[in-house]
Amino acid sequence: MIILFFQLQKEHSTPLYEQLYIGIKDAITNNQLAVGSRLPSKRELAEFFNISQTTVELAYSQLLAEGYIMSKPRIGYFVEEIDSLPYRKNNVMDFNFKNVAKQTEYKIDFSSAKIDEDAFPFTTWRKYAKDVLDKPFKHLLQTGERQGELALRVEISNYLHQSRGIECQPEQIVIGSGTEQLLPMILKILDDDFLLAFENPGYSPIPRHQLSQLAIPISVDTDGIVVEQLQKTKANVVYITPSHQFPTGAVLSANRRTQLLNWAAKAPNRFIIEDDYDSEFRYIGKPIPALRGLDQNDCVIYLSTFTKSLMPSLRVAYFVLPPTLIKRYQEHFNYYSSTVPRFEQHILAKFMEDGHFAKHLNRMRKIYRKKHDKCIEIFSNYYPQISISGDAAGTNILIAFLHDQSELALQQIALQHNINILPLSNYYLTEQSYSKRTFLLGFGHLHLHEIEQQIHELMAIWNIFRKLVN
């Protein structure tokens, strides 16, 4: 199928059929689509953009009427030959490039999404990258397997068996570029009448404004998601982060795990989507086994990523389907091609096969533990009024304290001093009222010797702010 290099903005005021019409027309006039090229069928294009076939039909009808495409009965639509097209000069100078959003560089960044850059094994990774880019791997220039490269799926299967207690075959694994891409795929495999429940607060690969309309929020406490609350809803699919709930850091208790698996087993087409977020880095107690490893009824769909364990920019994530859903996947995604470049998949596969991934994880656990302990020590010694939670695992902790001002006001005063720190309220699907102001303090990419000074600077700004407003 021809790949169309544009996206539809579903929240835009311009109708979807008009956006589709403009996108294809521009691709034709810019010679991105060759004369005689067959366009995707209405069904294929509707599935690709997740829109209705009626929308596609309206766009194709307009293109057909204007002569950009031609129709061959029972065959399809093809790009029409056009002798000459009007040249449109773009007045680039009128565009204000200063308004284009750029990634902000902060003086101090307490983001929970970043990793320790200095600890990455560049030399080893470079070696495997060089090997894979050599001529013996020229076959990787061709399209690979739909579910991802077998070599990588084998290594992921071995890793899950050894470290997460999950027994699965490579045929159950699907590789994609991030949970943002994979979660919609999982939802498409499920029945059309599914009703989704989400942790509240929680992390979502789905944009928050869409999620608030799509999902039922379920509260989270110190034992994880409140299963009794879930049982009272009509939801038949629940998305959870049981091993290290984000953002609270809660671990789903053994009793809740049993309750959740029993809930899923009581009715057909009930499923648990287990996002094993940040489970690699645990500092208190033994590693928490994956929920998928306890599942006896094929109710758990396991989802994970290499974002924290290796690097966010790698964009490699995967899910493990229960055997009962593999046929559904094949029916829905027989046209699908893996969105992760084959070269990167093989670099990662070799890196794992030769034991470097396990070594890297062990090293990072020690590095992050030192940073974690340093943060706890500073707050315990200097700021005993600060409550700390979510400190059992991961690369962030939660700090909570009484303050006269709102979380938003505290976040803004920090930003004015070029310090980035996010409030817990950013992750709630519903309005909350609470006395303490709670923030996620990420330490993953901070330098160990700078953490104390950086925390002192943040607290000093907030303390000065309190005195000024009072």
C-alpha positions as CSV (number, residue, x, y, z in Angstrom):
1,M,0.0,0.0,0.0
2,I,1.2,3.5,-0.8
3,I,2.3,5.3,2.3
4,L,0.8,8.8,2.7
5,F,3.1,11.1,4.6
6,F,0.6,13.3,6.4
7,Q,-1.7,13.0,9.4
8,L,-5.3,13.9,10.0
9,Q,-6.0,16.3,12.9
10,K,-9.2,15.0,14.3
11,E,-9.7,17.9,16.7
12,H,-9.2,20.5,13.8
13,S,-12.1,22.6,12.5
14,T,-11.4,21.4,9.0
15,P,-13.6,18.3,8.2
16,L,-11.6,15.1,8.0
17,Y,-12.6,14.4,4.4
18,E,-11.3,17.8,3.3
19,Q,-8.0,17.2,5.2
20,L,-7.7,13.8,3.4
21,Y,-8.5,15.4,0.0
22,I,-5.9,18.2,0.5
23,G,-3.3,15.7,1.7
24,I,-3.6,13.4,-1.3
25,K,-3.9,16.3,-3.8
26,D,-0.7,17.9,-2.4
27,A,1.1,14.5,-2.6
28,I,0.0,14.3,-6.3
29,T,0.9,17.9,-7.2
30,N,4.3,17.6,-5.5
31,N,5.1,14.3,-7.4
32,Q,5.2,12.3,-4.2
33,L,2.7,9.9,-5.9
34,A,3.7,8.7,-9.3
35,V,1.3,8.8,-12.2
36,G,-0.6,5.4,-12.4
37,S,0.0,4.6,-8.8
38,R,-2.8,2.7,-7.2
39,L,-4.3,4.4,-4.2
40,P,-5.4,2.4,-1.1
41,S,-8.9,1.0,-1.1
42,K,-11.5,2.9,0.9
43,R,-11.4,0.2,3.5
44,E,-7.5,0.2,3.8
45,L,-7.4,4.0,4.0
46,A,-10.2,4.0,6.6
47,E,-8.3,1.5,8.8
48,F,-5.0,3.3,8.3
49,F,-6.4,6.7,9.5
50,N,-9.0,5.1,11.9
51,I,-11.8,7.0,10.1
52,S,-15.0,5.9,8.4
53,Q,-15.1,4.7,4.8
54,T,-17.7,7.4,4.1
55,T,-15.0,10.0,4.9
56,V,-12.6,8.4,2.4
57,E,-15.4,8.1,-0.2
58,L,-16.1,11.9,0.0
59,A,-12.4,12.7,-0.4
60,Y,-12.0,10.3,-3.3
61,S,-15.1,11.7,-5.0
62,Q,-13.7,15.3,-4.8
63,L,-10.3,14.2,-6.2
64,L,-12.1,12.3,-9.0
65,A,-14.3,15.3,-9.8
66,E,-11.2,17.5,-10.1
67,G,-9.3,15.1,-12.2
68,Y,-6.5,14.2,-9.9
69,I,-7.4,10.5,-9.8
70,M,-9.2,8.1,-12.1
71,S,-11.4,5.1,-11.2
72,K,-11.2,1.6,-12.8
73,P,-14.3,-0.4,-11.9
74,R,-13.7,-3.3,-9.6
75,I,-10.0,-2.5,-9.5
76,G,-9.5,0.8,-7.7
77,Y,-8.4,4.4,-7.8
78,F,-5.2,5.5,-9.7
79,V,-3.2,8.7,-9.9
80,E,-4.2,10.6,-13.0
81,E,-1.7,12.2,-15.4
82,I,-1.9,16.0,-15.3
83,D,-0.2,18.0,-18.0
84,S,0.6,21.0,-15.9
85,L,-0.3,22.3,-12.5
86,P,-0.3,25.9,-11.3
87,Y,2.8,26.8,-9.3
88,R,2.0,28.3,-6.0
89,K,4.8,30.4,-4.4
90,N,4.9,30.1,-0.7
91,N,5.7,33.3,1.1
92,V,8.1,31.8,3.6
93,M,9.2,35.2,4.9
94,D,5.7,35.8,6.3
95,F,6.0,32.9,8.7
96,N,7.2,33.7,12.2
97,F,9.6,30.8,13.1
98,K,10.0,32.2,16.6
99,N,6.5,30.9,17.4
100,V,7.5,27.3,16.6
101,A,7.5,25.3,19.8
102,K,11.0,24.1,20.8
103,Q,12.1,21.8,23.5
104,T,13.0,23.8,26.6
105,E,16.3,23.4,28.3
106,Y,16.0,23.9,32.0
107,K,18.6,24.9,34.6
108,I,17.2,22.1,36.8
109,D,15.0,19.4,35.3
110,F,13.2,17.1,37.7
111,S,11.4,15.3,34.9
112,S,10.6,11.6,35.6
113,A,10.9,10.7,31.9
114,K,14.7,11.2,31.5
115,I,17.5,8.7,32.0
116,D,21.2,8.9,33.0
117,E,22.9,9.8,29.7
118,D,26.4,9.4,30.9
119,A,25.9,5.8,32.0
120,F,24.8,4.6,28.6
121,P,27.2,2.0,27.0
122,F,27.9,3.9,23.9
123,T,31.0,1.9,22.9
124,T,29.2,-1.5,23.1
125,W,26.1,-0.1,21.3
126,R,28.3,1.4,18.6
127,K,30.0,-1.9,18.0
128,Y,26.7,-3.7,17.3
129,A,25.5,-0.9,15.2
130,K,28.6,-1.1,13.0
131,D,28.2,-4.9,12.7
132,V,24.6,-4.7,11.7
133,L,25.2,-2.0,9.1
134,D,27.8,-4.2,7.4
135,K,27.1,-5.9,4.0
136,P,26.2,-9.4,5.4
137,F,23.1,-7.7,6.8
138,K,22.0,-6.2,3.4
139,H,18.8,-8.3,3.6
140,L,17.6,-5.9,6.3
141,L,17.0,-3.3,3.6
142,Q,13.8,-5.3,2.7
143,T,10.5,-5.2,4.7
144,G,10.7,-7.4,7.8
145,E,8.2,-9.4,9.7
146,R,4.9,-7.8,10.6
147,Q,5.2,-8.5,14.3
148,G,8.9,-7.5,14.5
149,E,12.1,-9.3,13.9
150,L,12.1,-12.9,15.1
151,A,15.6,-12.4,16.6
152,L,14.4,-9.6,18.9
153,R,11.2,-11.4,19.8
154,V,13.2,-14.5,20.8
155,E,15.4,-12.3,23.1
156,I,12.4,-10.5,24.6
157,S,10.8,-13.9,25.3
158,N,13.9,-15.1,27.1
159,Y,14.2,-11.9,29.1
160,L,10.5,-12.1,30.2
161,H,11.0,-15.7,31.3
162,Q,14.2,-15.0,33.3
163,S,13.3,-11.6,34.9
164,R,9.5,-11.3,34.9
165,G,8.3,-14.9,35.3
166,I,6.4,-14.8,32.0
167,E,6.2,-17.9,29.8
168,C,5.5,-16.9,26.2
169,Q,6.5,-17.7,22.7
170,P,8.0,-15.2,20.2
171,E,4.8,-15.7,18.1
172,Q,2.8,-14.0,20.9
173,I,5.0,-10.8,20.8
174,V,4.3,-7.7,18.7
175,I,6.9,-5.0,18.5
176,G,6.1,-1.3,17.8
177,S,7.4,2.2,18.3
178,G,6.1,3.1,21.7
179,T,3.1,2.4,23.9
180,E,1.3,5.3,22.2
181,Q,1.2,3.3,19.0
182,L,0.7,-0.2,20.6
183,L,-2.2,0.6,23.0
184,P,-4.6,1.6,20.1
185,M,-3.6,-1.6,18.3
186,I,-4.5,-3.6,21.4
187,L,-7.9,-1.9,21.8
188,K,-8.6,-2.6,18.2
189,I,-8.1,-6.3,18.7
190,L,-10.8,-6.3,21.5
191,D,-14.5,-6.3,20.8
192,D,-16.0,-3.1,19.5
193,D,-18.2,-2.7,22.6
194,F,-15.3,-2.7,25.1
195,L,-15.5,-0.3,28.0
196,L,-12.1,0.8,29.3
197,A,-11.1,1.6,32.9
198,F,-8.0,3.5,33.8
199,E,-6.0,4.2,37.0
200,N,-6.7,7.6,38.5
201,P,-4.1,9.2,38.7
202,G,-2.3,7.3,36.0
203,Y,-0.2,7.4,32.9
204,S,-1.9,7.2,29.6
205,P,-0.5,6.7,26.0
206,I,-3.8,8.2,24.9
207,P,-4.1,12.0,25.0
208,R,-5.7,13.1,28.2
209,H,-8.6,15.0,26.6
210,Q,-9.6,11.9,24.7
211,L,-9.1,9.6,27.6
212,S,-11.4,11.6,29.9
213,Q,-14.2,10.8,27.3
214,L,-13.1,7.2,26.6
215,A,-12.3,5.7,30.0
216,I,-13.8,5.2,33.5
217,P,-11.4,6.5,36.2
218,I,-10.7,4.1,39.0
219,S,-9.0,5.3,42.2
220,V,-5.5,4.3,43.3
221,D,-4.4,4.0,47.0
222,T,-1.3,2.7,48.7
223,D,-2.2,-0.9,47.5
224,G,-2.7,0.1,43.9
225,I,-5.9,0.2,41.9
226,V,-9.0,-0.2,44.0
227,V,-10.5,-3.3,42.5
228,E,-13.7,-3.1,44.5
229,Q,-14.4,0.2,42.7
230,L,-13.7,-1.4,39.3
231,Q,-16.1,-4.3,40.1
232,K,-19.0,-1.8,40.5
233,T,-18.5,-0.5,36.9
234,K,-19.5,-2.0,33.6
235,A,-15.9,-1.9,32.3
236,N,-14.6,-5.0,30.7
237,V,-11.0,-3.8,30.0
238,V,-8.7,-2.2,32.6
239,Y,-5.3,-0.6,31.9
240,I,-3.0,-0.8,34.9
241,T,0.7,-0.4,36.0
242,P,0.8,-2.9,38.9
243,S,4.5,-3.4,39.5
244,H,5.2,0.3,39.9
245,Q,2.1,2.4,39.6
246,F,2.7,5.7,37.8
247,P,2.7,8.3,39.1
248,T,2.1,7.3,42.8
249,G,4.6,4.5,42.9
250,A,2.2,2.1,44.6
251,V,2.6,-1.6,44.2
252,L,-0.5,-3.7,43.5
253,S,-0.8,-5.9,46.7
254,A,-1.1,-9.7,46.5
255,N,-4.7,-9.6,47.5
256,R,-5.6,-7.0,44.9
257,R,-3.8,-9.0,42.2
258,T,-6.0,-12.0,43.1
259,Q,-9.1,-9.9,43.1
260,L,-8.2,-8.4,39.7
261,L,-7.5,-11.8,38.1
262,N,-10.7,-13.2,39.5
263,W,-12.6,-10.2,38.1
264,A,-11.2,-10.8,34.7
265,A,-11.9,-14.5,34.8
266,K,-15.6,-14.1,35.8
267,A,-16.8,-13.0,32.3
268,P,-15.8,-13.6,28.7
269,N,-14.0,-10.8,26.9
270,R,-12.7,-9.2,30.1
271,F,-9.0,-8.3,29.8
272,I,-6.3,-6.6,31.9
273,I,-3.7,-4.6,30.0
274,E,-0.6,-4.7,32.2
275,D,1.8,-1.9,31.5
276,D,5.0,-3.1,33.3
277,Y,6.3,0.5,33.5
278,D,9.6,1.1,35.3
279,S,9.6,-2.4,36.9
280,E,13.3,-2.9,36.3
281,F,14.4,-0.5,39.1
282,R,13.3,-1.6,42.6
283,Y,15.0,-0.5,45.8
284,I,12.9,-2.0,48.6
285,G,12.2,-5.8,48.9
286,K,12.2,-8.4,46.2
287,P,11.3,-7.8,42.5
288,I,7.5,-7.8,42.0
289,P,6.4,-10.6,39.6
290,A,4.4,-9.6,36.6
291,L,0.7,-10.0,36.7
292,R,0.9,-11.9,33.4
293,G,3.1,-14.5,35.1
294,L,0.2,-15.3,37.5
295,D,-2.5,-15.4,34.9
296,Q,-4.1,-18.8,34.4
297,N,-7.0,-17.8,32.2
298,D,-5.3,-15.8,29.3
299,C,-6.9,-12.5,30.6
300,V,-3.7,-10.4,30.8
301,I,-2.2,-8.5,27.8
302,Y,1.4,-7.6,28.8
303,L,2.9,-4.3,27.6
304,S,6.4,-3.0,28.1
305,T,9.1,-0.8,26.6
306,F,12.8,-0.1,26.6
307,T,12.3,3.6,27.4
308,K,13.7,3.6,30.9
309,S,15.8,0.5,30.7
310,L,17.8,1.7,27.7
311,M,16.8,5.0,26.2
312,P,13.6,6.9,25.3
313,S,14.7,7.7,21.8
314,L,15.0,4.0,20.8
315,R,11.2,3.9,20.5
316,V,11.0,0.1,20.9
317,A,8.0,-1.2,22.8
318,Y,6.1,-4.5,22.7
319,F,3.1,-6.4,23.9
320,V,2.5,-10.1,24.6
321,L,-0.9,-11.4,23.6
322,P,-2.7,-14.4,25.2
323,P,-2.9,-17.3,22.7
324,T,-6.7,-16.6,22.5
325,L,-6.1,-13.2,20.9
326,I,-3.4,-14.1,18.3
327,K,-6.0,-15.0,15.7
328,R,-7.8,-11.7,16.2
329,Y,-4.5,-9.8,15.8
330,Q,-3.8,-11.5,12.6
331,E,-7.2,-10.8,11.2
332,H,-7.1,-7.1,12.1
333,F,-3.4,-6.4,11.2
334,N,-2.7,-8.6,8.2
335,Y,-1.6,-5.4,6.3
336,Y,0.6,-4.1,9.2
337,S,4.3,-3.5,9.0
338,S,6.5,-3.1,12.1
339,T,7.1,0.6,12.7
340,V,10.6,0.0,14.2
341,P,13.5,0.0,11.7
342,R,14.9,-3.5,11.2
343,F,18.5,-2.4,11.8
344,E,17.6,-1.1,15.3
345,Q,15.8,-4.2,16.1
346,H,18.8,-6.4,15.3
347,I,21.2,-4.1,17.2
348,L,19.0,-4.5,20.3
349,A,18.7,-8.3,19.7
350,K,22.4,-8.8,19.6
351,F,22.9,-6.5,22.6
352,M,20.5,-8.7,24.6
353,E,21.7,-12.0,23.2
354,D,25.3,-11.3,24.3
355,G,24.2,-10.4,27.9
356,H,24.9,-6.6,27.7
357,F,21.3,-5.7,28.4
358,A,21.3,-7.6,31.7
359,K,24.7,-6.1,32.6
360,H,23.4,-2.6,31.8
361,L,20.3,-3.1,34.0
362,N,22.4,-4.2,36.9
363,R,24.7,-1.2,36.6
364,M,21.7,1.2,36.3
365,R,20.1,-0.2,39.4
366,K,23.1,0.6,41.4
367,I,23.4,4.1,39.9
368,Y,19.7,5.0,40.4
369,R,19.7,3.5,43.9
370,K,22.5,5.9,44.9
371,K,20.5,8.9,43.5
372,H,17.3,7.6,45.1
373,D,19.0,7.2,48.5
374,K,20.5,10.7,48.2
375,C,17.1,12.3,47.6
376,I,15.6,10.5,50.6
377,E,18.6,11.5,52.8
378,I,18.3,15.2,51.9
379,F,14.6,15.5,52.6
380,S,14.9,13.5,55.8
381,N,17.8,15.7,57.1
382,Y,16.7,19.1,55.9
383,Y,13.0,19.0,55.2
384,P,11.2,16.7,57.6
385,Q,7.9,18.4,56.9
386,I,8.0,16.9,53.4
387,S,6.2,13.6,53.1
388,I,7.8,11.1,50.7
389,S,6.0,8.3,48.9
390,G,6.4,6.2,45.8
391,D,10.0,5.5,46.8
392,A,10.1,1.7,46.5
393,A,11.1,1.7,42.8
394,G,11.5,3.8,39.6
395,T,13.4,7.0,38.9
396,N,11.2,9.4,40.7
397,I,9.7,10.0,44.2
398,L,6.6,11.9,45.3
399,I,7.1,14.9,47.6
400,A,4.0,16.2,49.4
401,F,3.7,19.2,51.8
402,L,1.3,21.8,53.1
403,H,1.3,25.1,51.3
404,D,-1.0,28.1,51.0
405,Q,-0.7,28.2,47.2
406,S,-1.9,25.8,44.5
407,E,0.2,23.2,42.8
408,L,-0.1,25.3,39.6
409,A,1.2,28.4,41.3
410,L,4.1,26.4,42.8
411,Q,4.9,24.9,39.4
412,Q,4.8,28.4,37.7
413,I,7.2,30.0,40.3
414,A,9.6,27.1,39.7
415,L,9.4,27.6,36.0
416,Q,10.1,31.3,36.4
417,H,13.4,30.2,37.9
418,N,14.0,27.7,35.1
419,I,13.2,24.7,37.2
420,N,10.9,22.0,35.7
421,I,8.9,19.9,38.1
422,L,5.4,18.4,37.5
423,P,2.5,18.3,40.0
424,L,0.6,15.1,40.7
425,S,-2.6,16.8,39.6
426,N,-1.4,16.6,36.0
427,Y,-2.2,12.9,36.0
428,Y,-5.7,12.9,37.3
429,L,-8.7,12.3,35.0
430,T,-11.0,14.0,37.5
431,E,-10.9,17.1,39.7
432,Q,-9.4,16.4,43.1
433,S,-9.5,18.3,46.4
434,Y,-6.7,17.8,48.9
435,S,-4.7,19.9,51.3
436,K,-1.2,18.7,50.5
437,R,0.7,19.9,47.3
438,T,2.3,16.8,45.7
439,F,4.9,16.8,43.0
440,L,6.9,14.2,41.1
441,L,10.6,14.7,41.7
442,G,12.5,12.7,39.0
443,F,16.2,12.0,39.7
444,G,17.1,9.7,36.8
445,H,19.3,12.0,34.7
446,L,20.6,14.3,37.6
447,H,24.2,14.1,38.6
448,L,24.7,12.5,42.0
449,H,26.9,15.3,43.3
450,E,24.5,18.0,42.2
451,I,21.3,16.6,43.6
452,E,21.6,18.1,47.1
453,Q,22.2,21.6,45.8
454,Q,19.4,21.3,43.2
455,I,16.8,20.2,45.9
456,H,17.9,23.0,48.2
457,E,17.4,25.5,45.3
458,L,13.9,24.3,44.6
459,M,12.9,24.4,48.3
460,A,14.4,27.8,48.8
461,I,12.4,29.2,45.9
462,W,9.1,27.8,47.3
463,N,9.9,29.0,50.8
464,I,10.7,32.6,49.5
465,F,7.4,32.5,47.5
466,R,5.4,31.6,50.6
467,K,6.9,34.5,52.6
468,L,6.2,36.9,49.7
469,V,2.5,35.9,49.3
470,N,1.9,35.9,53.0
